Amino acid sequence: MQRERASFVARNIASQRLFARAQEVLLDGVPMSWMTMWAGAFPVFLREAAGNRLIDVDGHEYLDFCLGDSAAMAGHAAPPVVEAVARQISRGTTAMLPTEDATWVGEELRRRFGLAVWQFALSATDANRWVLRMARHITRRPKVLVFNHSYHGTVDEANLVIDADGRIRTRANNIGPAVDPRGTTEIIEWNDLVALERALRPGDIACVMAEPALTNMGIVLPAPGYHTGLRELTRRSGTLLLIDETHPFAAGPGGCTAEYGLEPDFVVLGKAIAGGIALGAYGMTREIVQRLSAAGVDREDTGVVGGTLAGNALSMAAARATLDRVLTRQAFARMRALATCFTTQMEDIIQSRGLPWHVTQLGARAEYRFCPDPSRDGGESAAAADAELDTYLHTRLLNSGILTTPFHNMVLMSPSTTAGDVDRLTSALSSAVDELLDCG
Ligand SMILES: Cc1ncc(COP(=O)(O)O)c(C=O)c1O
């Protein structure tokens, strides 16, 4: 660790200088707090990126398996997105008027995810917040339900966790909450239908908010039959079901919703869908639209669902190009095959060295975790965290020119990733593991 840390500092003189300068004017020296979470004493500063390659200000080239924690899953500066954005920016970006692109994107999202009607935000966080408001308004119920160690953005209601002793707590980072989320939210473990049935029984939950497979504490797949049970129990109790596809979109062109044949009331998307330009989206069924109308919402007014730049012409042009020409069915087939290739190679490393680890794949993304078997829920997966081992592996990968997502052991394929790139990653991981084993 000492060697890797020293090597990181020695390699990244220009980044270190920029970080020192930024300390004067940016909170914690970064424009957004999570950028401090990279391994190494400071984040490397970006010069430019294209496809799955990124160059920092010290001139090092990185193979990018982080891809902006999914937001660049289409690859950096994908040429169709660059063209569409350049064209649109020279024609005006935001006018509080709809463009034909928005309709095209709505039609495409309906085709892929099956939800009839769509609206846009600038982030998945906002889309989630707005759906929760709609759900509470329609059902006249006060609460939401989330799963332990899921993440839905900086959504107040989702900012709680079940700790190792089984107590429900607000997350340690929950600054200035308007209300304690323990009053607004039920939280249970994923894959537990008995707990779900119990939580829905009082009839006070407006909406269950679910990633269709957990992706924010390792990857925790749904147990066979879990989604059927989730849908049956929510329908039976009059609870709406929101499927958050922000990360699980990696499963395929229509995310897990299409892969698993899900029938949610709402779907939320964000991050990757506009090829790196800010956009969130939420789809709803016709029944939801009717219920919204029946509940008498003044949808023309600002209310608390909407934003000036939401649905802007630039985001919609970028989303059209991304969905039409980049994150296509064919691209997903290639990306999934590469993630399978990584998973198989990682399984070989784990088995041949007798490591108590496992690796889980969800479409184009895969994640290794420091426990021998796939976890059944978020609590189990969280118990397998090893911050020191994470830091060592991440720093070593950074020093060998490979980026993986800092607060995960997640690797994500883009349309530009190649089999050779995957080989380079697994060979870097296997030599890191061998060195650790040599150290005893
Ligand atoms: C499942 C899920 N939903 C929503 C979000 C929020 O996305 P954003 O921060 O882009 O709003 C995230 C972010 O990681 C996520 O993983």
The ligand as an SDF file (V2000), in Angstrom:
LIG
                    3D

 16 16  0  0  0  0  0  0  0  0999 V2000
  -30.1420    3.3450   -8.7370 C   0  0  0  0  0  0  0  0  0  0  0  0
  -29.8180    4.7990   -8.7160 C   0  0  0  0  0  0  0  0  0  0  0  0
  -30.7950    5.6990   -8.8100 N   0  0  0  0  0  0  0  0  0  0  0  0
  -30.5500    7.0160   -8.8350 C   0  0  0  0  0  0  0  0  0  0  0  0
  -29.2650    7.4930   -8.7550 C   0  0  0  0  0  0  0  0  0  0  0  0
  -29.0160    8.9750   -8.7730 C   0  0  0  0  0  0  0  0  0  0  0  0
  -28.3990    9.3630   -9.9410 O   0  0  0  0  0  0  0  0  0  0  0  0
  -27.9400   10.9040  -10.0920 P   0  0  0  0  0  0  0  0  0  0  0  0
  -26.9280   11.1090   -8.9980 O   0  0  0  0  0  0  0  0  0  0  0  0
  -27.3530   10.9670  -11.4550 O   0  0  0  0  0  0  0  0  0  0  0  0
  -29.1450   11.7340   -9.9010 O   0  0  0  0  0  0  0  0  0  0  0  0
  -28.2020    6.6010   -8.6540 C   0  0  0  0  0  0  0  0  0  0  0  0
  -26.8170    7.0790   -8.5480 C   0  0  0  0  0  0  0  0  0  0  0  0
  -25.8760    6.3450   -8.3950 O   0  0  0  0  0  0  0  0  0  0  0  0
  -28.4810    5.2190   -8.6350 C   0  0  0  0  0  0  0  0  0  0  0  0
  -27.5140    4.2990   -8.5200 O   0  0  0  0  0  0  0  0  0  0  0  0
  1  2  1  0
  2  3  1  0
  2 15  2  0
  3  4  2  0
  4  5  1  0
  5  6  1  0
  5 12  2  0
  6  7  1  0
  7  8  1  0
  8  9  2  0
  8 10  1  0
  8 11  1  0
 12 13  1  0
 12 15  1  0
 13 14  2  0
 15 16  1  0
M  END
$$$$
